Amino acid sequence: MITDERGRVLLLHRNNGKHTHWEIPGGKIDRGESAEEAAIREIKEELDVDVVIERKFGEKEFKMEDSTQMHHTWYLAQIVSGKPRIAEPQTFDDLRYFYIEELTKIRDQLSHSAKNFLEVFERRSK
């Protein structure tokens, strides 16, 4: 999870023919890789920036529609070099910073991970 100086969260818009939604940059952990290492690698692959992990934000386990068990972990990361850009144009067609309030209004346009992140954020805010 990358935020800007205004506290907005950076999301990528996936539009690959199978999925069309806004999502938090990230992906699956490769063999022998920690969750933090995967987050750093995935952000580099998707946004072409280098980051450092500041802290773990939260996590959630859930089942997809096809009953696949998933575990999402979110980290707050800070960019240390580069400017975010779409580095995988075959997968993503837009990137944008959103205020949390904006995310609640487009909940139906969010990926499972982004919806779960929003739920965790809202729960913490109460």
C-alpha positions in Angstrom: 0.0 0.0 0.0 1.5 3.3 -1.1 0.1 6.6 0.0 0.9 10.2 -1.2 1.4 13.3 0.9 -2.4 13.8 1.1 -3.0 10.3 2.5 -4.5 9.0 -0.6 -4.0 5.3 -1.5 -2.5 4.3 -4.9 -4.5 1.8 -6.9 -4.0 0.1 -10.2 -6.8 -0.5 -12.6 -6.7 -4.1 -13.9 -8.2 -4.6 -17.3 -6.9 -7.8 -18.7 -10.0 -9.3 -20.4 -10.8 -11.5 -17.3 -10.9 -8.9 -14.6 -11.8 -5.2 -14.6 -11.3 -3.5 -11.2 -9.2 -1.2 -9.1 -6.7 -3.0 -6.9 -3.8 -2.5 -4.5 -0.5 -3.3 -6.1 0.8 -6.7 -5.0 0.7 -10.4 -5.8 1.6 -13.9 -4.7 4.6 -14.9 -2.7 7.2 -16.9 -4.7 8.9 -20.0 -3.2 11.5 -19.0 -0.6 10.3 -15.4 -0.4 8.9 -13.6 2.6 5.6 -11.7 2.4 7.6 -8.4 2.7 10.0 -9.4 -0.1 7.0 -10.3 -2.3 5.4 -7.0 -1.7 8.6 -5.1 -2.6 9.1 -7.3 -5.7 5.5 -7.0 -6.9 5.5 -3.2 -6.5 8.7 -3.0 -8.6 7.2 -5.3 -11.3 3.9 -3.4 -11.4 4.9 0.2 -10.8 8.6 0.3 -11.5 9.5 1.9 -8.2 11.6 0.9 -5.3 10.0 0.9 -1.9 10.8 0.2 1.7 8.2 -1.4 4.0 7.3 0.9 6.9 5.0 -1.4 8.7 2.3 -4.1 8.4 -1.1 -2.6 8.0 -3.3 -5.6 8.4 -4.4 -9.0 7.0 -7.5 -11.1 6.3 -8.3 -14.6 5.3 -11.3 -15.2 3.1 -12.8 -17.5 0.4 -13.2 -16.6 -3.3 -16.4 -17.4 -5.2 -14.8 -20.7 -6.3 -14.0 -21.6 -2.6 -10.3 -20.9 -3.1 -8.9 -19.9 0.3 -7.0 -16.6 0.2 -4.8 -14.7 2.7 -4.1 -11.1 2.1 -1.5 -9.1 4.0 -1.1 -5.3 3.5 2.0 -3.3 4.2 2.5 0.4 4.2 5.4 1.1 1.9 7.3 4.3 1.0 8.8 5.0 -2.4 12.5 5.5 -2.2 13.2 5.8 -5.9 11.2 6.2 -9.1 7.8 7.5 -10.0 4.8 5.1 -10.2 4.0 4.1 -13.7 2.1 1.2 -15.3 4.9 -1.3 -15.9 2.6 -4.1 -17.0 0.4 -2.5 -19.7 -0.9 -6.0 -20.7 -2.6 -6.2 -17.3 -3.2 -2.6 -16.1 -4.6 0.4 -17.9 -4.6 3.1 -15.3 -3.3 4.1 -11.9 -4.6 6.7 -9.5 -4.5 7.9 -5.9 -7.8 7.7 -4.0 -9.0 9.1 -0.7 -10.6 6.4 1.5 -13.9 8.2 1.2 -13.7 7.8 -2.6 -13.1 4.0 -2.2 -16.3 3.6 -0.3 -18.2 5.1 -3.2 -16.7 2.8 -5.8 -16.7 -0.4 -3.6 -18.3 -2.3 -6.5 -15.4 -1.5 -8.7 -12.7 -2.8 -6.3 -10.9 -6.1 -6.3 -11.5 -8.6 -3.4 -8.2 -7.5 -1.9 -9.1 -3.8 -2.1 -12.6 -4.4 -0.6 -11.0 -6.4 2.2 -8.5 -3.7 2.8 -11.3 -1.1 3.0 -13.2 -3.3 5.5 -10.1 -3.6 7.7 -9.6 0.2 7.5 -13.2 1.0 8.3 -13.1 -1.4 11.3 -10.0 0.3 12.7 -11.5 3.7 12.2 -14.5 3.0 14.4 
